[in-house]
Amino acid sequence: MGRIERKFEDLRGKNEKALIVYLTAGDPSLEVTRALALQLADAGVDILEIGVPFSDPTADGPVIQAASQRALKTGTTLAGVLRMVADIRLISQIPIVLFGYFNPIFAYGAEKFAASAGEAGVDGVLVVDLPPEEAQELRVHTDAAGLDFISLVAPTTGRDRLKTILASATGFLYYISITGVTGTAAPKIEDIAREVGKIRKLTKMPIAVGFGISNAAQAKEIAAVADGIVIGSAVVKLIDENRDKSDLVEVVSDFVNEIRKILR
């Protein structure tokens, strides 16, 4: 049993929901991302999503797009992100998912990436532009390395398409709460409850909801119908607003801690 499965099982036994936090690696630097990751793990975050910066992040809204561009300008690379994960793993056993796009992985080499990610201590990957029909090129290596392949489900995903996704999904399902890109609209709880209910009829896999969740009130409402919630753009924006302050790590940790309390 991997760290992700074990985490959801543990939370389910305590009737608690998972808090998943997204960080763009290298914004404002890999050193700060590492410090944030360790502080958030200590603050009770359940799973970390580490975004690998890419020049054309089509699924991301303006906040994460800007963070990705800043990270690339400071020289952040996939190899550097993997080294950072290995450093985190020396101290913390928090489950880590790499979030990104296939182009950097393809350039790095799919087989080499899977081996390096496994050795670094990555637990799962979420490659937003690899649908099930095209994922085998990477999955043949990531599956062999024991990495969960996290799958996205959208509000527009039909029943037949959902069955196709579920047939090969591992770790947890990431339900996109809105149509569009990250951080650009507020999710509607009634829509989420209806769609998550449909998914639950077809699988017992944990369902985490993300895109557009920015405060504790939203988190509490959505967690009532899901197994976990993902906070992304709100954290990335907070990091940018406080990037030059000495208490950046504490400011982000305090924000996340308020949401964590709601989920417990």
SVG drawing of the C-alpha trace seen along z (x, -y; Angstrom):
<svg xmlns="http://www.w3.org/2000/svg" viewBox="-28 -42 47 45">
<polyline fill="none" stroke="black" stroke-width="0.4" points="0.0,0.0 1.4,-3.4 1.4,-6.6 -1.6,-8.1 -3.8,-5.0 -2.6,-4.7 -3.4,-8.4 -7.0,-8.2 -7.5,-5.0 -6.3,-6.6 -8.5,-9.6 -11.5,-7.5 -11.0,-5.6 -11.1,-8.9 -14.0,-10.3 -11.8,-13.2 -11.2,-14.7 -8.0,-15.2 -6.4,-18.6 -4.4,-18.7 -2.3,-21.8 -0.7,-22.8 2.6,-24.6 4.3,-25.7 7.9,-24.4 10.5,-27.2 8.1,-30.1 9.8,-32.1 12.6,-29.5 13.1,-25.8 14.5,-26.5 11.4,-28.4 9.2,-25.7 11.0,-23.1 10.6,-25.2 6.9,-25.6 6.4,-21.9 8.0,-20.9 6.1,-23.6 2.8,-22.6 3.5,-18.9 4.0,-19.9 0.8,-22.0 -1.2,-18.9 -1.6,-19.1 -2.3,-15.5 -1.0,-15.5 1.2,-17.9 0.8,-18.6 4.0,-20.0 3.5,-21.7 6.3,-21.3 6.5,-24.7 5.8,-24.6 5.8,-27.4 2.2,-26.6 0.1,-25.5 -3.2,-25.3 -5.2,-24.0 -4.1,-26.7 -5.6,-30.1 -3.6,-33.4 -2.4,-33.0 -0.6,-29.7 0.4,-30.6 2.2,-33.6 3.8,-31.5 5.0,-29.0 6.6,-31.7 8.4,-33.1 9.7,-29.7 11.0,-29.1 12.8,-32.5 14.6,-31.5 15.9,-28.3 13.5,-25.7 13.7,-22.4 12.1,-19.0 15.5,-17.6 15.7,-20.3 12.1,-19.6 13.0,-15.9 16.1,-16.8 13.9,-19.0 11.4,-16.2 14.3,-13.9 15.4,-16.5 11.9,-16.8 11.7,-13.0 14.7,-13.0 12.6,-14.7 8.9,-14.1 6.8,-11.2 3.9,-13.3 2.4,-11.9 3.6,-13.9 2.0,-14.2 3.8,-15.8 1.3,-17.9 2.1,-19.0 2.2,-18.5 3.8,-15.8 6.2,-17.9 8.8,-18.3 8.5,-14.6 8.9,-13.7 12.0,-15.9 13.4,-14.3 12.6,-10.8 9.5,-8.9 11.4,-5.9 14.1,-8.0 11.5,-10.2 9.6,-7.3 12.7,-5.8 14.0,-9.2 10.6,-10.1 10.3,-6.8 13.8,-7.1 13.2,-10.7 10.1,-9.6 7.3,-10.8 4.0,-9.0 1.9,-9.9 1.7,-11.9 -1.1,-14.0 -0.4,-14.8 -3.2,-17.0 -2.7,-16.7 -2.5,-12.9 -5.9,-11.3 -6.3,-7.5 -5.9,-6.8 -2.5,-8.4 -1.2,-7.7 0.3,-4.3 3.6,-5.8 4.2,-7.1 2.2,-4.6 4.2,-1.6 7.0,-3.2 5.2,-4.9 3.1,-1.9 6.3,0.2 7.8,-2.3 4.9,-2.1 3.6,-5.6 -0.1,-6.3 -1.5,-7.9 -4.1,-10.4 -6.9,-11.0 -9.1,-14.1 -12.8,-14.0 -14.6,-17.1 -18.3,-18.3 -18.6,-17.5 -17.4,-13.9 -20.1,-11.5 -20.9,-8.2 -19.1,-6.1 -16.1,-8.3 -16.1,-8.1 -16.0,-4.3 -13.0,-4.5 -11.2,-6.8 -12.1,-4.6 -10.8,-1.5 -7.2,-2.6 -7.3,-5.3 -5.2,-4.9 -4.6,-6.8 -7.6,-9.1 -9.8,-10.9 -9.4,-14.6 -12.8,-16.1 -12.6,-19.5 -15.3,-21.6 -15.8,-24.1 -15.5,-24.2 -12.5,-26.3 -9.1,-26.8 -7.9,-27.0 -8.7,-29.8 -11.1,-31.7 -14.6,-30.9 -16.3,-29.8 -17.6,-26.3 -21.3,-25.6 -21.9,-23.0 -25.1,-21.7 -23.4,-20.9 -20.5,-19.2 -22.7,-17.1 -24.7,-15.9 -21.7,-15.0 -19.7,-13.4 -22.8,-11.4 -22.8,-10.0 -19.1,-9.1 -19.6,-7.3 -22.1,-5.0 -19.3,-3.6 -16.3,-3.5 -15.1,-3.4 -11.9,-5.4 -11.4,-8.6 -12.6,-11.7 -10.8,-15.0 -12.4,-18.3 -10.3,-21.1 -10.3,-24.3 -11.8,-27.4 -11.7,-26.6 -10.2,-29.7 -11.4,-29.8 -12.4,-27.8 -16.1,-28.2 -16.0,-26.7 -13.7,-23.9 -16.1,-22.9 -19.1,-22.9 -17.3,-20.8 -15.6,-18.5 -19.1,-17.4 -19.6,-15.6 -16.0,-14.7 -13.1,-12.8 -10.7,-15.7 -10.3,-19.2 -7.5,-20.8 -6.3,-24.4 -4.2,-25.7 -4.5,-29.2 -5.4,-30.8 -2.1,-29.5 0.0,-30.4 -1.5,-34.0 -0.7,-34.3 2.9,-33.2 3.2,-35.9 1.7,-38.6 4.2,-37.8 7.2,-36.7 9.5,-39.5 8.5,-39.1 10.6,-37.2 7.5,-35.5 6.2,-34.1 6.3,-30.5 4.4,-31.4 1.7,-33.4 1.0,-30.5 1.0,-28.0 -1.5,-30.1 -3.8,-30.3 -3.7,-26.6 -4.1,-25.8 -7.4,-27.6 -8.7,-25.3 -7.2,-22.2 -9.2,-23.0 -12.4,-23.0 -11.7,-19.6 -10.9,-18.0"/>
</svg>
